[in-house]
């Protein structure tokens, strides 16, 4: 069944879009990791399985989708974990930690919900907490072109969309200190989001467009390109 669903996903995207995947040579080969991505539309979930042809990947989904039969059915085959986005969800956290201890790959969107504008919105600290708790490398991923309205408009006009999925360089976060945890979590969350923003066009950087850390990362990227 997994192979059938994955085949249908690939067929669907090949029909409705031209998908460009960049930077996946950056993915670690000898350890599990956390993929942190922006969230534009419903297509972000299947595009993850299109872009990364692996079975050891699971996706954290908001609890509201658990009431949708299709999501529950697909989730059985693709390791969906439904999590309460607004309250501590110890059961989900334990399941995530257990899967990561078995060297699976976690895919999560720090924003916690779809951006209605296509640009980044302020993220929640849950991803930062998970990343420090798991002690795994973080892979920032920027997605462009999966906005619900954009895809629907193109379908109505019988036009293929252009979707770009870009993976950045892995990085890690230090363990959380005992003091000032909320402040440090905010810093860690901004760090993750600025890495994602650096992979997106300027028009998609939204809340983090003027963040000093993003400017540092963009300068570093430009310097590396100049040397190359």
TABEL-V817267 format. One record per residue. RES is the residue in one small letter. OMEGA is omega as a letter, one per 20 degrees, with the letter a starting at -180 (* if undefined). Layout:
res->[RES/RES]
omega->[OMEGA/OMEGA]
This chain:
res->[x/x/x/x/x/x/x/x/x/x/x/x/x/x/x/x/x/x/x/x/x/x/x/x/x/x/x/x/x/x/x/x/x/x/x/x/x/x/x/x/x/x/x/x/x/x/x/x/x/x/x/x/x/x/x/x/x/x/x/x/x/x/x/x/x/x/x/x/x/x/x/x/x/x/x/x/x/x/x/x/x/x/x/x/x/x/x/x/x/x/x/x/x/x/x/x/x/x/x/x/x/x/x/x/x/x/x/x/x/x/x/x/x/x/x/x/x/x/x/x/x/x/x/x/x/x/x/x/x/x/x/x/x/x/x/x/x/x/x/x/x/x/x/x/x/x/x/x/x/x/x/x/x/x/x/x/x/x/x/x/x/x/x/x/x/x/x/x/x/x/x/x/x/x/x/x/x/x/x/x/x/x/x/x/x/x/x/x/x/x/x/x/x/x/x/x/x/x/x/x/x/x/x/x/x/x/x/x/x/x/x/x/x/x/x/x/x/x/x/x/x/x/x/x/x/x/x/x]
omega->[r/a/r/a/r/r/r/r/a/r/a/a/r/r/a/a/r/a/r/a/a/r/a/r/r/a/r/a/a/a/r/a/r/r/r/a/r/a/a/a/a/a/a/a/r/a/r/r/r/a/a/a/a/a/a/a/r/a/r/a/r/a/a/a/r/r/a/a/a/a/r/a/r/a/r/a/a/r/r/r/a/a/r/a/a/a/r/a/a/a/r/a/r/r/r/a/r/r/r/r/r/r/r/a/r/r/a/r/a/a/r/r/r/r/a/a/a/r/a/r/a/a/r/a/a/a/r/r/r/a/r/r/a/a/a/r/r/r/r/r/r/r/r/r/a/r/a/a/a/r/a/r/r/r/r/a/a/r/r/r/r/a/r/r/a/r/a/a/r/r/a/r/r/r/r/r/r/a/r/a/a/r/a/r/r/r/a/r/r/r/r/a/r/r/r/a/a/r/a/r/a/a/a/a/r/a/a/a/a/a/a/a/r/r/r/a/r/r/r/r/a/r/r/r/r/r/r/*]
